[in-house]
Amino acid sequence: MPENATPPYPAPMVKLERLRPDHADALLSFERTNRAYFARFISDRGDTYFAEFAARLKALLAEQEAGVCHFHVILDAEGELIGRVNLVDVTEDGSAVLGYRVAESAAGRGVATAAVAAVCRLAATTYGLTSLTAGASLDNPASRTVLERSGFTAEGETTVGGRPGLAYRLAHL
């Protein structure tokens, strides 16, 4: 976690695992179960996403293998998949875009903040990244709080899933 970040107290027990083929069933269930919840804050993935999930997962794993993205699932203390946190569009200069989503049942408990802190550590130590960007819609104050607690600084306006939002940057991992 960056020096100026504020960790949640007490920090929830979460574990990140790099996305693997054997996460497929749990990930699809997570996405289906939380579809309406996520659509309140970001654009819906659409029916095609679910109908073509196996092919989509295969494509994501190929991107990860190529090193252009790093996908992770978030597991709770019992091993249940309760979220995702991803680093996408990795560039040669060491930057990437951070994205995350946490199950409605796990929201408000510090899970996203803990997962973002963990992926920031991985970004610096394992993936050799030096900066991250992210966005959060104005109607999602919880996501903006996660980014701010994690040391990200708002840098201007953007759109997130077609909604007005703020662009954030974490310049020093």
C-alpha positions as CSV (number, residue, x, y, z in Angstrom):
1,M,0.0,0.0,0.0
2,P,1.4,3.4,-0.8
3,E,2.8,5.5,2.0
4,N,-0.1,8.1,2.0
5,A,-2.8,5.4,1.8
6,T,-5.2,4.8,4.7
7,P,-5.8,1.1,5.3
8,P,-9.2,0.0,6.7
9,Y,-9.3,-1.2,10.3
10,P,-9.7,-4.0,10.8
11,A,-8.5,-5.2,7.4
12,P,-10.7,-8.0,6.1
13,M,-9.2,-11.3,5.3
14,V,-9.0,-11.4,1.5
15,K,-6.8,-13.4,-0.8
16,L,-6.0,-12.6,-4.4
17,E,-5.4,-15.3,-6.9
18,R,-4.3,-14.8,-10.5
19,L,-7.2,-15.7,-12.8
20,R,-7.0,-19.4,-13.9
21,P,-9.3,-21.6,-16.0
22,D,-10.5,-23.4,-12.9
23,H,-12.1,-20.1,-11.6
24,A,-14.6,-20.2,-14.5
25,D,-17.6,-21.5,-12.8
26,A,-17.2,-19.4,-9.6
27,L,-16.5,-16.3,-11.7
28,L,-19.5,-16.8,-13.9
29,S,-21.7,-17.3,-10.9
30,F,-20.3,-14.2,-9.2
31,E,-21.0,-12.1,-12.4
32,R,-24.5,-13.4,-12.7
33,T,-25.4,-13.0,-9.1
34,N,-24.2,-9.4,-9.0
35,R,-25.2,-8.3,-12.4
36,A,-28.0,-6.0,-11.3
37,Y,-25.9,-4.6,-8.5
38,F,-23.0,-3.7,-10.8
39,A,-25.3,-2.1,-13.3
40,R,-26.2,0.5,-10.7
41,F,-22.7,1.9,-10.9
42,I,-21.2,0.9,-14.3
43,S,-22.6,-0.2,-17.7
44,D,-24.1,-3.7,-17.8
45,R,-22.0,-6.3,-19.6
46,G,-25.0,-7.4,-21.7
47,D,-26.4,-10.8,-22.4
48,T,-23.7,-11.7,-24.9
49,Y,-21.1,-11.5,-22.2
50,F,-22.8,-14.3,-20.3
51,A,-23.7,-16.3,-23.4
52,E,-20.1,-16.2,-24.6
53,F,-18.4,-16.4,-21.2
54,A,-16.2,-19.4,-21.9
55,A,-14.7,-17.8,-25.0
56,R,-14.3,-14.4,-23.2
57,L,-12.4,-16.1,-20.3
58,K,-10.2,-17.9,-22.8
59,A,-9.4,-14.5,-24.5
60,L,-8.6,-12.9,-21.1
61,L,-6.3,-15.7,-20.1
62,A,-4.5,-15.3,-23.5
63,E,-4.1,-11.5,-22.8
64,Q,-2.7,-12.4,-19.3
65,E,-0.3,-14.9,-20.8
66,A,0.9,-12.2,-23.2
67,G,1.6,-9.9,-20.3
68,V,-0.8,-7.1,-21.4
69,C,-3.2,-7.6,-18.5
70,H,-3.1,-9.1,-15.0
71,F,-6.5,-10.5,-13.8
72,H,-7.2,-11.6,-10.2
73,V,-10.1,-13.0,-8.3
74,I,-10.7,-11.9,-4.7
75,L,-11.5,-14.7,-2.3
76,D,-12.8,-14.4,1.3
77,A,-11.5,-16.3,4.3
78,E,-13.7,-19.3,3.3
79,G,-12.4,-19.3,-0.3
80,E,-15.6,-17.9,-1.8
81,L,-15.1,-15.7,-4.8
82,I,-16.3,-12.2,-3.8
83,G,-14.7,-10.0,-6.3
84,R,-12.2,-9.2,-9.1
85,V,-9.3,-6.8,-9.3
86,N,-7.5,-6.3,-12.6
87,L,-4.6,-4.4,-14.2
88,V,-5.3,-3.9,-17.9
89,D,-3.6,-2.2,-20.8
90,V,-0.1,-2.7,-19.3
91,T,2.3,-0.5,-21.2
92,E,6.0,-0.7,-21.8
93,D,6.6,2.4,-19.7
94,G,5.2,0.6,-16.6
95,S,1.6,1.9,-16.3
96,A,-1.7,0.0,-16.3
97,V,-5.4,0.7,-15.7
98,L,-6.9,-0.6,-12.4
99,G,-10.4,-2.0,-12.3
100,Y,-12.3,-3.8,-9.6
101,R,-15.7,-5.0,-8.6
102,V,-16.8,-6.6,-5.3
103,A,-20.0,-8.6,-4.6
104,E,-22.9,-6.8,-3.1
105,S,-22.7,-9.2,-0.1
106,A,-19.2,-8.1,0.6
107,A,-19.6,-4.3,-0.1
108,G,-18.9,-1.8,2.6
109,R,-16.5,-4.1,4.6
110,G,-13.2,-2.9,3.3
111,V,-12.8,-5.8,0.8
112,A,-12.2,-3.5,-2.2
113,T,-9.7,-1.4,-0.3
114,A,-7.8,-4.4,0.9
115,A,-7.8,-6.0,-2.6
116,V,-6.7,-2.7,-4.3
117,A,-3.8,-2.5,-1.7
118,A,-2.8,-6.0,-2.5
119,V,-2.9,-5.6,-6.3
120,C,-0.9,-2.3,-5.9
121,R,1.8,-4.3,-4.1
122,L,1.8,-7.0,-6.8
123,A,1.9,-4.2,-9.5
124,A,5.1,-2.9,-8.1
125,T,6.9,-6.0,-6.8
126,T,5.7,-8.8,-9.3
127,Y,4.7,-7.0,-12.4
128,G,7.3,-4.1,-12.3
129,L,4.7,-1.4,-12.8
130,T,5.4,2.2,-11.7
131,S,2.0,3.9,-12.0
132,L,-1.7,3.1,-12.2
133,T,-4.8,4.9,-13.4
134,A,-8.4,4.3,-12.6
135,G,-11.8,5.9,-12.9
136,A,-14.9,6.0,-10.8
137,S,-18.3,7.4,-11.6
138,L,-19.6,10.3,-9.6
139,D,-22.6,8.2,-8.5
140,N,-20.3,5.7,-7.0
141,P,-18.8,7.4,-3.9
142,A,-17.7,4.1,-2.4
143,S,-15.4,3.4,-5.4
144,R,-14.0,6.9,-5.2
145,T,-13.3,6.4,-1.5
146,V,-11.4,3.1,-2.2
147,L,-9.2,4.9,-4.7
148,E,-8.5,7.8,-2.3
149,R,-7.8,5.5,0.6
150,S,-5.4,3.6,-1.6
151,G,-3.3,6.8,-2.4
152,F,-4.8,7.6,-5.8
153,T,-5.2,11.3,-6.7
154,A,-8.1,12.7,-8.7
155,E,-6.8,14.3,-11.9
156,G,-9.8,15.4,-13.7
157,E,-13.1,14.5,-15.2
158,T,-13.8,11.4,-17.3
159,T,-16.7,9.0,-18.1
160,V,-17.0,5.6,-16.6
161,G,-19.4,3.3,-18.4
162,G,-21.0,6.3,-20.1
163,R,-21.5,8.1,-16.8
164,P,-19.7,11.3,-15.5
165,G,-16.7,10.4,-13.3
166,L,-13.3,11.2,-12.1
167,A,-10.0,10.0,-13.4
168,Y,-7.5,8.9,-10.8
169,R,-3.7,8.3,-10.8
170,L,-1.3,6.6,-8.5
171,A,2.1,7.8,-9.7
172,H,4.4,6.1,-7.3
173,L,3.9,2.4,-6.5
